[in-house]
Amino acid sequence: MRAFIALALVSILGAGCTFTSRPEMEFVISSKINFDDVAKWKSGEDCASSFLGLGPFGTKSIVVAAQKGNIKKVNYYESFFHFYVLFWKQCVVVYGK
C-alpha cells in the first residue's frame, strides 16, 4: 500500500503541462528576415521560475537572453512555459547574429 501511495504522489507531483507561445510581434519581425542563413544564427535563453509560489526567480528578459547568447541583432524570439503542480518555469529564447 505504501508503494502505491508513493507512486501516486510521484505521478501527481511530476504531472504538468508545457506550451510554446509565439507573440504577434515575432511574426512582424520574422517577415523581414532572410532565413537562408539560419544555420549561422546564435541563440540565447533567459528564464524565470517559481517554486511553491515563491518567486519569480529570474527575469525572462529578451535583453538578458541576447547578452547570454552574445547576440547583437535579434532576428527572432519565442517563449515557452512549463507548469507542474509545485513549480513553473517560463523562458524566452532569442535568435540572431
N, C-alpha and C positions, 0 to 999 in steps of 0.2 A: 504494500500500500504506500509506503514512503517513497518508493521508486516512482510510482505513478504520480504522486503529488509533486515530486521534484521534476519529473518530465513535463508535467502540465505547467508548472511555474516557469521553467526554462522556455517552453514554447510560447507562453504569453509574453514574457519579457523580450523574447527575441523577435516576436512578430512586429511588423511595421509596414510602412509604405514608403515609396520614393517616387518622385516625379521630376521632370526637367521642364523648366519654364523658359520660354523664348519671348522676351519682351518685344513690343512693336518697334521700338527704336532700332533693334537689332536688324530688322528687315530693311529699314531705310538705309542704314549704314551698308549692309551687305549688297544692296542694289548697285553700289558704285565701286565694287571690289573686283579686281581681276583674280579669279580663282585659279589661274594657270600655275601660280607659284605657291600654292597652299603647302606643299611639302617643305618649303623653306621657312614657314611661319614658326614662331616660338609661342609657347603658352605659359601662362602664369595663373595660379589659383589662390584665392583667399577665402577663408571660411569663418563662420560664426557658429557656435554651438551652445547648447544648454543641457544641463543635467539636473533632474529633479526640480525643474522650474527655476533654477538659479542661472543667472547669466542674462543676456548672451555674453559669451566669451569670444572675442574676435571681432572683426569689423565687416567682413563680406563686402569689401571695397574694390571697385574696378581699378582705382588708382594703386592700391596696395598690391593687387594681383599683377598689374602691369610692372610694378617695381620688382616684384619677386621673380618675374619672368624676363627681366631686363628688356622690356618692350618699350620702344619709343613712340610707335604709332599703332594704336589699337584698331584692328580691322573688323573684329567680330567678337561678341561675347555671349555667354549663356550662363544660366544659373541652374542649380539643382538643389533639391530639398529631400532629406531623409528624415523620416519621423518614426520613432519607436515609442514604446509605452513610456519610458522614463527619460528619453534622450532624443534630441533633434540636432541636426547639422544642416546648415544652409551655406552653399558655396557659390562663388562666381568664378568662371574661367574665362580669361581673355586670350585672344589670339592676335598676333600681329608681328611686326618687324622691329 
